[in-house]
Amino acid sequence: MTLLPVFPKYRFSSIVEIIKKYQGQLGLDVSSISEDSWDTIVLRKLENIIQYISVVYASDRNASGKSHLPLGEGTLSVNTLLQQLAKHNYT
């Protein structure tokens, strides 16, 4: 039997508040994020969440949206991804 955490009825304004309160970790899956979304949404918040990320799953997608290609064979800028993670001291 698997026990799932029970979250009391608190109001949280972000996933970071939940992670801090319950000492959790976040898995970041960039396999289905478009490069535009990565640039406009994730990078703006990366500095605040980087310390809570335990794993980054990276795959690529082609122009028609087929995902899970080897990195560098699709539309994701691998250099940008790695530079931004390094910039925020992600190890």
N, C-alpha and C positions, 0 to 999 in steps of 0.2 A: 504494500500500500504506500502510495506517495503522498506526503503531506505538502500541501501548498500553503504559502504564507497568506495570512489573513490580514488585510490592511484595514485598520479602523477607518471610520468615516471622517477622515481629515480632508481638508481642501488644500490641494497642492497647486502651485502655479506652474511648475515645470517638473520634468523627469529628474532633473538634478536635485531638487528638494527631496524627492522620494529616495533617491540613491543615498543622499547624505543622511537622512533620518534612519534608514534601515541598513546603512553600511554595505550597500550593494555595489555591483560593478556592471558596466554596460558593455554589450557587444555591438560593435559598429559594422554593419554589413553594407559595403559600398558596391555590391554587385548589381543592385537594381536602382542605383541613384544616377540620374543623368548628370552629365558634367555641369550643366547650367544650375541644377539644384545643388550640386556639391559646392559650386562657386558662390551661389547666392544665399544658401540656407546653412549648410553645414560649416563652412569656413568661418562664418560670422559667429557661430556659437562654439567653435572648436576650443578656443582658449578656456572657456568655462567648463567644458566637459572632459577635456583630455585626461585629467587626473583620475577620472572614473571609468575610463575605457580599459577593459582588460584584454580585449582581442579585436583585431580588425580583419574582417574577411573581405578580400578584394578579388573581384573578377571583372571582366570587361563585357561590353555589349556592342553590337554592331549598329550601323545606321538604321536598320529596320527594327531594332529593339531586342534582337535575340541575345540573351545574356549568357553568362558563364563561359565566355571565351578566355583563352589565356591572356594575361595582361599584355597590353601593347598591341593587340590585334583588333582593337575596337575603337571606341570613341573617347574613352577615359584617358586623361593625361596622367600617366603613371608618374612622371617626374614631378608634376604639381602635387599629386597626392603625397608622395614621399617627402617632398620638400616641406609641405605644410605640417605633416606629422613631426618631422625633425625640428622644425621651427619652434614647435610647442613642447619639445623635449619628450616626445613619446618614444618609449624604448620597446 
